Amino acid sequence: MKVNTQSVNFNADQKLIDFIQKRMDKLELYYDKVIKSDVFLKVENTSDKENKIFEARVSVPGDSFVVKKVCKTFEEGADSAVNSLERQLKKRKQKLRAYL
């Protein structure tokens, strides 16, 4: 799957981009009709430790799913976002099966 990763106001290193690609590729195990996904990495200027924003938009035929997570690290955000997307994709697949 094509994962378009954009980091806002900073440069993401290649290890982080590879990590996100690997995590997002796992979504195809649950729903094989995923077209593409866009990932936005942002850092807030706050004194909080949880200042990393991980936002993912996954496009499937006829719909798209958006998940936004605020965490301490981008890796943690990627994990929790992929878990949320996993549940949403499974639910969509079950709904489509009900119509068949």
Stockholm file with secondary structure:
# STOCKHOLM 1.0

chainA/1-100         MKVNTQSVNFNADQKLIDFIQKRMDKLELYYDKVIKSDVFLKVENTSDKENKIFEARVSVPGDSFVVKKVCKTFEEGADSAVNSLERQLKKRKQKLRAYL
#=GR chainA/1-100 SS CEEEEEEESSCCCHHHHHHHHHHHHGGGGTCTTCCEEEEEEEECCSSSSCCEEEEEEEEETTEEEEEEEEESSHHHHHHHHHHHHHHHHHHHHHHHHHHC
#=GC SS_cons         CEEEEEEESSCCCHHHHHHHHHHHHGGGGTCTTCCEEEEEEEECCSSSSCCEEEEEEEEETTEEEEEEEEESSHHHHHHHHHHHHHHHHHHHHHHHHHHC
//
